[in-house]
Amino acid sequence: MRTARSAGFRVSLAALLATLLNLLLVSLPLCGTDLRTRLLADPRLWLFAALIAAFTLLEGRASRATAGAMPTGARAVPLPYLTGPALLGVFWLSLYGSAAGGTGLTFTAVALASAGALAMAAGIALRLAAIRTLQHCFTSHVALDCEHTLVTGGLYARLRHPSELGLLLAAFGAALLLASSAGWIFAAAVLLPLSLYRIHLEDQMLSAAFGERFRRYAAGTPALLPRLRRAGAAGGESHRFRRGSRR
């Protein structure tokens, strides 16, 4: 019991430290501005900081058990190390644009900020659900080294790549929350292609590993955008294949 509590405390402490470091890293664009004045004057920055903290803390705790050595047979090894900086770039551009602009909150600004905050929250929730569904099989690399089974129930009955959708919602939502066109453009030009490339690689790997079972599943389940009504389970299967996912 004491060992379990000690391990849980270490995980919580590590996640908290990672959250503080991420907040410092994300806030770098504000170093050239009057940080205190901006934070106090614009509630969007407070909301953005709260969502980033929740993003880092909750995902850090949920994925702590999946951290480890690089899986054998991983493809496109640099991909996770490119996606992380790309997401940070979206946050930086969005935050800098907001800090450099005015702090007046018009009706349009409030509406955009509300929509962006909801998108970020939805993205965070999707990523947490994906991590918890795959549990110890969740990995930042494109790899298949975990039990070699395919999971098609729950969240994955509606989306093949909910983690990627969560990441994109968090990125585009941040740009919308902070009313940053530069953040949107960067997310669309850099982060979105990286996510689509990852989806392509994962689908190739799963198709090679599971053949017709995966192809039936993929034919009935969209990659990123869920259908309002799903036309039956993939091939009538009620289980899903545990596979490597993303960060």
Sequence and secondary structure as in RCSB ss.txt:
>XXXX:A:sequence
MRTARSAGFRVSLAALLATLLNLLLVSLPLCGTDLRTRLLADPRLWLFAALIAAFTLLEGRASRATAGAMPTGAR
AVPLPYLTGPALLGVFWLSLYGSAAGGTGLTFTAVALASAGALAMAAGIALRLAAIRTLQHCFTSHVALDCEHTL
VTGGLYARLRHPSELGLLLAAFGAALLLASSAGWIFAAAVLLPLSLYRIHLEDQMLSAAFGERFRRYAAGTPALL
PRLRRAGAAGGESHRFRRGSRR
>XXXX:A:secstr
 HHHHHHHHHHHHHHHHHHHHHHHHHTGGGGGS HHHHHHH HHHHHHHHHHHHHHHHHHHHHGGG  S  TT B
STTHHHHHHHHHHHHHHHHHHHHHHS     HHHHHHHHHHHHHHHHHHHHHHHHHHHHGGG  SSB   STT E
E SGGGGT S HHHHHHHHHHHHHHHHTT HHHHHHIIIIIHHHHHHHHHHHHHHHHHHHTHHHHHHHHHS SSS
  SS  S GGG   EE      
